[in-house]
Amino acid sequence: MTSTSIRPVMALLMICLGTSLVSFAQKNSTQQKGFDSIYYYVATTLSATHIDQAIRQADSLLVQSADSLQKLRSLMLLATLKKRTGQSADALALAMQGEKLAHKTGNDEWRLRISGFLSTTFRELGLTTEGKKYIGIAETLSKTKLDAPLMKLFIHQEKAYYAINDLRYGDALQEITAAMKLVPAPLGAGAQHSIPVATCYQLAGFCYIRLDSLVQAGNYLHRALELLGDQETELKGFIYHNLGELALRQKAYPEAKRYLDSATAYINTSGNFNLKLYTYKTLQDYYSAKGEHDKALQFQSQYTELLQQQAALTNRVSDQLIEKFGNELKQKTTDNYILYSLCVGLVIILVLSVLYTLRVRKREREKYLAYLDKLNARKHVNAIPLFAGIVTEEEPASLAQKAEKEPEVMEPDTEPRKGLVIPKETEQRLLHGLARAEAEQLYLGKDVTLPYIASILKTNTKYLSATINKHKEKDFNGYINEWRINYIVDKLRQDKDYQQYKISHLAEECGFSTHSKFAAAFKQVTGVSPSSFIENLKKDQRK
C-alpha cells in the first residue's frame, strides 16, 4: 500500500467540520438541520456505505446551494467523493472551481482546505512539485491568517506522505509526532476528532511495517481501531488492510486472511479505488504465499486492470492540467503515464511467466505420478524384477554346462547384429544371471560396463546386448541407468534425509560419475529433473 491510500478520508473530514476550524475543543451544541445536516450525513455515514448514493446527494446539494459558502462546501464534498472512486479528472475540475470561488470571496479558511486537497491530488498523480506548492500555500495560511490546529495536523500528515513517497519513513514519523502534539488531550473511542488522530496512528503503523518494527506497527494499528470505536468509516478498511499486511509478514496466514476479508468488506460498500487497488495486491501476495496460484492469478488480474485504469486516468487528466499549468506539467504527466504503462507491461509479463511456470509444473506433476505408478506396478509383479518368467533361485546345471561351450568373444559392441540367433538355454541363463546381478546391486559400481557384466556372466557382449534389447527394450546403458535411478528413488521415498542431500551426492551413491550425467539419466527415466521430483515428493509427504 502506498502512502496515498487514506487521504480521501481526511479530505472528507476537512470539508465536513463546519464553518470554523478555530480549535479542537469547539463543538456544536445542537444538531445541524437542513443543508448542514444532510451535508454531514453524506460526508460521513453515507460515503462510507453507499458511495454512489453519496455522489448523487452531493450533486443535489451543489444544485440547491443558497450561498457561496454552501457552494464551496458542496463542490469540495463532491470533488472528494469523485476522487475516492478514481474519478480524479472530475475531482480536479471541481476543486479548481472551488479554488477560484474561495479566492474571489476572500474565504481563506476554504482556500486552506482546497490547497490541502490539491496538494494530495497532485501528489497522487506523481506531480510532487505542484503538490508541494499547494501544501506550502496551506502552511502559510495556517500560520499567518488562521488559528486552525486541525488543519495544521492535516498539513503535518500531508508532509508525512511526501516523506513516505521518498521512502524516508523516519522523517514521516517525525511529522506524525508533530501532528499528535496538536491533540490537546487523550481521546476516547468515538470522540469528535478521533478520525484524524486514528489516521496518525494508521500512518505510524504503516511506517513501522516498512521499517520492520512489526510489534510497534501492530500496537499503533490496534490503537487506531480502538479509537474509532463503532464509527463506520473507510479508514477502518485501510487499517484492516495494514493489519493484513502485518500478519502476512509474520506468516500468520489465518489472521492475515481475516483482516483482508474485513478490508474487502469496506471495498464492497465504499468503492474506494485506492483501498481496492492495494487490497487486491496484498491478496495476491497472500495466495502466492499459500501456494494457491489460481487465486493469486485472479487477484493479479484484478490488480492489473486497476493499474490500467489508473494509467488511463492519468492520461485524461493531463489534458486538463495543461490548460492551467502549461507544457511542463503535461510532460510530467506523460512521463507518469509511461511509467504506469511500463508497470502494466511488467505485470503482464509476470502473469504470463507465472502461467507458464504453472503449466510446466502441472506437466512435471503428471510425469512424476506416471513414473510412480509404473514403479509401484513393477514391484507388485511376482517375478524377478524386469524379467518375467525367471523364477528359479539356482542356476540349472544344464545352463552352466552350456555356458562353457559359448564363445568367449568380448567385442565392445553395444548393438546386436541383425539376425543374431542366441540359443534358448543361453538366453535363459543370461536372464537368470542378470536377475542375480540386479539383486546384488552390481549396477551401483562406477566401473560397470557391458564387457564387465559379460565377463561375470561368462558370455560375449553381443549375446548380452541382444538379450537386454529383447527383454527390456533398452540398450545396456539405459538398462543400467534405470536400475540406478530406481534405486535412488527408493532411497528418497524411504529416507527423508536423502531429500536434503546435494544432487552430486545422490549421483555418486547410485554409481554416476558426474552430476550432469545423473541429472540427464534421472529425467530420462522419471520424466522430471531430480529437484522437481524431490519437490513433488515433499509435497505428497506433507499432505
N, C-alpha and C positions, 0 to 999 in steps of 0.2 A: 504494500500500500504506500502510495506517495504521500507527500505532505499536504496535498490539496484536498484530501478527502472529506473533511468535516466543515470546511469553511462555509458552505451554504447554511449549515445550522446556525453558525454565529451571525451570518449576514441577516438571516431571518430575525434573530434575536435583536440585532441592532435596529431593525426597522420597526419593531413592534413594541418598543419600550415606552411608547407615549411621546409626548412633545417635549419632554425635558430630560436631560442627562445630568442634572446637577449633582446628584450623589447617589450612592448605593442605598442609603437609608430611606430615601424618599419613596413613599408608597401611596397608591390611591386608596382613599377611604371608602369609596363606593364603587360598585360595579359599573363599568363603562356601558353606555347604551348606544343604540343607533349605529353609526358608522364605526365608532371605536370598538364596540362590542363585536361586530361582525369581523372587523379587521383583525383583532387579536385572535379570534377563534380560527380564522383562515390561516393566519401566520403560524399558529402553534399546533392545535389539535388536528384540524382537517389536513394540513400539509403533511403531517406525519402518517396519516392513514389512507387518504384518498387524494393523491396529488393532482389528478385530472380535474376533480371537482374543485379543488382549491384554486387551480388556474382559472377556471370559469368564474368562480366567485370573485377573485381578484380583478378580473377583467370587468365584471359588473360594477365593482367599487370604483374603478377608474372612470367608467362612463358616468356614474352618479356623483362624482366628486363635486362638492359645493364650493370649494375654495382652493387656493394654490397649495395649502398645506396638505389637504386631503389628496389632492392630485399627486403631490410628491410622494406621499406615503403609499398610494396605490401603485404608482409607477415602479417604485423600488420593491414593493411586495411581489408584483408580477414579474419583474426582472429576476428576482431571486428564485422564484418558483420555476421560471423558464430555464434558468441556468442549472438548477438541480436536475432537470430532466434532459440535460445535454443540449439544450437549445441556446447555446452561448451567443450566437449571432443576434437573435431576438433580444436576449438579455442585455447585450451591449447597446443596442439601439435604444432600448427603454431607459437604461442608466444614463446614456448621454443626453437624452431628452430631459431626464430629471436634473442632470448637472446644469444644463442651460437655465432651467426654471429656478433652481436654487440660487444660482448666481444673479439672475435677473431680479429676484425678490429679496436678495440680501440675506438669505437664510443660511448662516454659517453652520448651524447645527446639522442641517441636511447636506451641506457641502462636505462636511467632515465625514458623514456616513457614506455618501456616494463615493468619495475619494477612496475610502476603505474597500468598498465593493469593487471599484475599478482596479485597484491595486491587486486584489485577489484574482480577478478575471484575467488581467493581462499576465499575471504570474503563471496561471494555469495554462495559458496558451503558449508559454515559453518566452513571452516578451517581458523579460525581467527588468529591462531598463525603464520602460514605461511604467511598469508596476511599482518600482521603487520611487519613481517620480510622484505617483499619487499617494504612496504611503508617507512620503515626505511632506506633501501638502496637508494630509490629515494630521501628522505630528505637529506641524506648525500651528494649525488651527486649534488643536487641543491645548497647546502651551500658551498661546497669546490671547485667544478670544473666548475660550470655553473652559469652564471647570467641569470636566467630564471624565471621572475616574473609569467608568465602564468602557468608554471609547479608548482611553489610554491602555486599558487592559487588552482591548482588541488590537491596538497598534503593536503592543509587545508580542502578542500571539502571531500577528502577521509577519513581524520581523523574524520570529522563530521559524516560520515556514520558509522564508528565504534562506535562512541558515541551513535548514534541513535539505532544501533543494541542492545546496552546495556541499552536502554531506558533513556539515560542521555541527554535529549533534551536541557537542559541549557548549558551543555558543547558543544553540537553540535552547538548551536547558537554562542558561543564564537569563535569556529573555522570558522564559516561562516563570522563573523565580521572581523576576521583577514584576511580572503581571500579578503573581499571587500576593505580593506585598501590598497591592492596591485593595485587597479584600479586607474590610475593617474588622471582621471577627469570624471565628469558625462558623460555618453554615451547617444547618441540619438538612436532612433529606427533604427535598421538595421546596427548599427556600426560594425566595424571589429570584436570586441571581445564581441559582445552582447550576444552570446550563453553562455560563461562561467559565465558572470555576471548574466544573466537571470537564470542560474542554481542555483546560490547563492540565488536569490530571491525565486525560487521554493522550495529550501531546507528550507529556513526560513519559508515560508508558511506552508510546511509540519509539521515542528516542532511546530509552533504556533497552528495548528489544534490539535495536540496531547496534548498541554498544555491548550486547551480550550480557547485560546485567539483568538476567531474567527474573530474579526474585524481586528486585526493585520494580521492574516493569509490571509484574503481577500485582504488587501492592498498590501502585498508582491506578491501574485499570479497575481493580475492585473498589477502590475508594471512589472512583468516578461513578460506578454503578450505584453504590450506596447513596451517594449524594443526590442522584437523580430520583431515587425512590420509585414511586409509582408513576412518575411523569412519562407520558408517551412522546418520545422524541426520537428522531432518526439518529441522533448522536449515540443512542444505545446500540444501534446497528453497527456503527463503526467501532465501538468499544468491544462488542462481541466478536467482530472480525479480528481485532488486535489480539483478543484472548485466544481466538482460534489459531492465529499465527504463533503465539507464545507456546501453546500446548503442542503444536506441530514441531516446533524447535526442540521441545522437551521429549518428543516422541510419545506423548500421552495421547494416542490416537482416538480413543473413545471420547475424551474430554474435548479434543480439537473438533471432532465431528459435531458434538453437541453445540459448541459455541458457533460454529459455521452455519449450522442449521438455524440458530437464532438470528444470525445476521441475514440469512436468506429470507426469513420471515419478514424482516423490515424491508427488504428489496421488493417483496411482493406487494407491500402496502404503500411505501413511499415512492418507489420507482426511481430512487436516486441513482444517477448514472455512475458516479464515482464508486459508490458502495457496491454496485453491481459489478463494475469492472474489476475491482481488486478482490472481491469475494470469490469471483469465478477463478481468478488466477491462483488464489490460495487453495481453493477446492481442487484445482488441477494438481497442485503440489501434494495435497493430501492423498489423492487417489494414486498418484505416482509412487509415493512412499509406501502405500499399502499394496502395491503391485496390481491394482485394479486398472489396467491400462485402457480398457474400453471407456470407463467413466472419465478417466483422465483426459482422453481424447475428446470426449463430449464437451467438457468444460474448456479445454484448449480451443475448440472450435468456437464456442460462445465468446471466449475472451478475444479471439482474433477478430470476430465480427464487430465487437465493440471498438477495438483499435481502429478498424477500418472506418467505422462511423466517426470516430474522433478525428481521424485524418481528413475525412471529407468535410467535417465541420470546420476545421482549421482553414481549409482552402476557401470555404464560403465566407468565413469571417474576414479573410484578407481583403476582399473587395470592399467591405465596409470600412476597414481600417485605413485604407489608402486615401479615402476622402478626407480624413481628419488628420492623419499623421504622415502622409507622404510616402514616397518610394522606399525610404529606409525601412519603415515598419513592414511594408509589403515583402521586401526581400527577406526580412527576418521570419515572417510568417511562412513564406515559401520554403525557406530552409527548414523550418519546423515541420512543414508538410512532407518534405523529402525525408526527414528523419523518421517521421511516423511511417512513411511508405517503406523505408528500409527495414524498420522494425517488423512491419507486417510481413514483408518478404522473408525475413529471417524466421519468423514464427511459422510461416507456411513450409519453409524448408525443414524446420524442426518437426512439424507434424508429419510430413512425408517420410522423414527419416525414422520417426517412431513407428509409422505404419509398416515400413519396410522391415524394421527390426522385429516387429510382432509377427509378420508373415514368415520371416526366416526362422524365428523361434518355434512357430507352430509346425513348420515342416520338420525341424530338428526333433521336436517332440514326437511327431508321428514316426519318424525313423527310429528313434530311441525305443519307443514302445514295440514297434515291429520286431526289432532285434531281440528285445527281452522275451517276447512271445516265442520267437524261433529258438532261443536258448533254452527256455523252460520246456518247450515241447521236446527238444532233443534229450533233455535229462530224464524225461519220463519214458523214453524208449528202453525196453528191457534187453536190448542187445548191447554188445560192447560199443562204446561211443564211436560214431562216424561210420561204422561198418556193420550194417545189419546182416545177420546170418552167421556171424563168427561168435560162437558161444562156448567153445571148449577152453579150458584153462591150461591144458597141457598140449604141447605140440605133438601131433601124431608121429609115430616112428617112421611111417612111410614118407611123410613130408620132409623129415630131417634127412632121411637117406637120399631123397630126391634132390635136396639142396647140394649134396656133394657132387652130383652129376651136372649141375648148372654151370655154364661158362662163367669164369671169374673175369669178365671183361668190365673194366671200370671207366668206361668213357664218360666224360663230363657232360654228356648231352642232358638237357633238361626237357626236350620234347621227343616223345617216342616216334619212331618211323611209322609211316602208314603201312598197314598190312602186317605189323609185327604180331606174331602169334605166341602167346605165353601158355605153357602147359597149365591145365586147370589146377593140378596139385600144387604147382609152383605159385600160382596166383593166390590159392588158399593159404599157403604157408606164409607168403608175404603179408597178407592181410592180418593173419594171426600175429605175426611179428610186429607189425605196425601198432596193433592194438596194445601189445605188451609195452612197446616203446612209449605209447601215449600214457598208459597207466603209470609208468616210471618217470614221466615228465622229462623225457630226454630233449624235448623241444625247447627247454629253457636255456640250454647251453648256447653260448655265443658262437661256438665253433661248429654248430650243426649245419651240415651241407648234404647235398644229395649223395656224393661219393661216401661221405662218412656213414650215413644211415645204411647205404647199400653194403658197405663193408661189415657193419654189425649184423645185417640180415643175411650175409653171405650170398649176395646176388650181384647182378650188374645194374648200372644206372638206368639202362633202357627198360629193363623189366620193372624196376621200382617206379620209375617215372610213369610208365604206361599204366601200372596198377593204380596209382594215385589219381591220374587223369580219369580213368574209367569209373572208379568208385566214388570219387569225391568231386569230380568235375572241376578240378583246380590243378594248377601246376604245383611243383614242390614248394616253392616259396609261399604261395598263397595258402597251402595246406599248413605249413609250419606257423605262419603268421596268425592264422585263425586260432590255432591252439594256444598260442602265446596270449593273444588278446582275450580269448575266453577265460584263460587262467587269471589275468589281471582284473578282469571284470568281476569274477567271483570274489577276489580279494576286496575289491571296492565295495561290493554289496554286503560282504560278511563282516568286514572290519572297518569301522568308521575312521580309524586312524589313517588308513590308506588314502582317504579323501583329502587329507591335509598335506600329503606328500607332494613334492615337486614332480612335474611331469618327467623330468630327467631321471629321477629315482625310480619311478614306475617303469620307465623304459628299460633301465638296467636290470631290474628284478626279473622281468619276463624275457630277457635274452636279446634285446635290441642294443646295437652298438651306439646309436645316436638318438637324440631327442626327435629329430626330424623324421627319421625312418619309422620310429614308433608312432608318431602322430599320423603319418600317412597311412600306415597299416591299420591303425585304430579306426580311422574314418572309413577306410575301405571295407572293414569287417562290420562295423556297427552303423555306419551311415552318418555319424556325427563326430565332432572333434572330442578329444579327451576332456577338455574343460567344460564343454556343453553337456557331455554325458554325466560328469560329476555334479553339475548344477541341477540337472533333472533328477538325479538320484537323491540329492539332498532335499529337493522339493517334495519328492514322494515320501521320504522318511519323516519330514515334518508333518505331512498330512496323516 
